[in-house]
Amino acid sequence: MQIQFIVETFLIVTGAVILAAIITILALPSVSHFLKLSLSFNIISNTIIIVFLLAVTIIVTALAGFYPAIVLSRFNPGGGCLPQVGLLQQLLHLQP
């Protein structure tokens, strides 16, 4: 059950990283022109960018996925609905 939360988080983080890379590629010429600098973002030829994006994806997935996976896998929704034995005995004794 824990793997589901981690996979969901991984897919969301991967989508966010891809979207961020696309926005960066599209916005970089405007930012470069505005700042009057020669900026480039060539993701294919620069392997350090690929390594960085993979590292960010793995770290964010680990930080955002493992905690909910552990907490929610231990959650027992039926446990809160059952009355305690002491309370049940007290209510039964109060009935006429």
C-alpha angles and dihedrals in degrees: 000000000000093000090064093063093046093049092048091050091047092053093049093047092046091051090049093050092049091048091049091051092050092048090048092051092048097043099040097083091053093046091046091052092045093051093039091231133127102243125171136184109190103167096178100055097035109072095184089068091053091049091048093049091048091049092049091049093051095044095047091046090051094047096043100035110042099055096053089042092056096041097045095043089058093048114112110194094185094053094071094052097059115086120236116260093241093051092047092052091049092051092048091052091051093057116097 
